[in-house]
Amino acid sequence: SRAGAMAVSSPRPRAERLLPSQSTAHAAAPKQQRLPPAFGPVFLLLAASQSLPLTANVTLIYRQMHVSTAQASAYFLAEFMPSFAAPVFGWLTDRGGPRVRWWTVVVALFA
């Protein structure tokens, strides 16, 4: 009878006594990596290199060339239209397959 009582009161296996924060699934999660310290200055330099030419372009158009707002708007529309149309071209080429991709490249080169 004593052996039966010990079997009932024996401690549970260790795996069942783990807290949720100690589970094996949590322990297998990858550790978050921080960005390197040089990322901040490099990001700022990249942002400056992208925004300053646009600012200089706007200054040239409005102040030096004395272009009207309507003409400047038409110019910027023509300048940035390929960027705005890129998702449409991507959608067309994905749906059309290799033949449509070839014609899209040819048309883009001559447009």
Secondary structure by P-SEA (a helix, b strand, c coil): caaaaaaaaccccccccccccccccccccccccccccaaaaaaaaaaaaacaaaaaaaaaacccccccaaaaaaaaaaaaccccaaaaaaaaaaaccaaaaaaaaaaaaac
